[in-house]
Each structure stands twice: as structure tokens, then as C-alpha cells.
Amino acid sequence: MELLEEREQLKHAMESRPVIDMARGVLIAGLACQPEEAWEILVTVSQHANIKLRDVAEAITSAATGKPMPEVLQEHLAAAVRSWQADRA
């Protein structure tokens, strides 16, 4: 039973990784930040919005292609970016 759960978790992680990497790329390109900084922004938004990281990443990649991002995510993303910018100053 434990092996099946682990298998499902690994499968889910493998399916989630590409969209998370794409969202990191969007942030890197849009903010001129480092990959680690993009990761931290994604994690911060996910934690503060209480939304799964994959869902945050999907919203960011969709927004990059013109689909509106949910307002709650826009607010959390803006706050995370402001915090990141303040840390850089």
C-alpha cells in the first residue's frame, strides 16, 4: 500500500514539474530574477494564498498567454514580487 502511494506521489510530481518550470521561466523573464528567486516567489504565493504550487504555476503560465489570473492570485503575486523587490534593494 505504501509503495502505491509513493508511486502516485512521484507520478504527480513528474506531471507537475513542467508547468512549475514554465512558471519559473515566466517570472525569470518578466522580473529579470534568478531561478531560485522565481522559485521563492512561487512558493510564497502558494503558501500565502493557500493554493497548491502547481495551481499557482498554471495560473501564471496561463496569464502569460492572455488568460486572466484570478484576483486573489494577482494580489498574492503582487505582494510576493514587492517583497522580493524590497529584499533586493
N, C-alpha and C positions, 0 to 999 in steps of 0.2 A: 504494500500500500504506500509506504513512504517513497519507494522508488518511482511509483507512478506520479506522485505529487511533484517530486523533483523533476521528472521528465516534463511535466506540464509547465512548471515554472521556467525551465530552460527554453522550452518552445516559445512561451510567451515573451521571454526576454529577447530571443532571436528575432521575433516578429516586430517587437517594439524598437529595437536598436536603430534600424534605418530611419524611421521618422524622427527619432530623437537626434540623430546625427544631422539630418536635414535642417531641423530647427536650430541646432547649434550653428550650422553654416549660415542660416538666415541672420542670426544675431551677430555672428562674426562679420559678415559683410555689411550689415546695416549699422553696426555700432563701432566697427573697427576695433573689436576686442579680441582677446586671446581665447583659444578654445576652452581653457579652464574657466575663464570668466563667463563665457557663454553658458557653460555647464552650471556654474553657480547661480546665474540668473534664472535658468530653467528650474533648478531645484528650489530656489527661493519662491518663485511664483507658485510652483506646485504645493509647497508647504503652506504658504500664507493663504492661498485660495482653497486649500484642502481638495485639490483636484489631482488626479493621477498624472505623473510626469508625461506619460505617453499622450494623454488628452491635451495637456498644455502644448506639447510639441506639435500635435496635429493642428491645433488652433493657430499656432504661429506659422506653420508651413502653409496652411490654407489662406491665412491673411496675406501671405506673400504673393499669392496668386489671385488676390482680389476678393476673397470671401470675407465678409465681416467677422471680426472676432467678438465673442461675447463680451459685453461691457465689463463684467466682473473680472475677466481675464485682462482686459485692456488696463483696468485700474491697477491690478496687481503687477502687471508687466511694467507699467509706467513707474510705479513705486520702486520696483526692483532695479530698474535702469537708473533712476535718480540716486538710489543708494550706491550703486556701482560707480556712477559718475562722481559722487561725493567722496568715495574712497580713493578715487584716482587723483583727486585734486590735492 
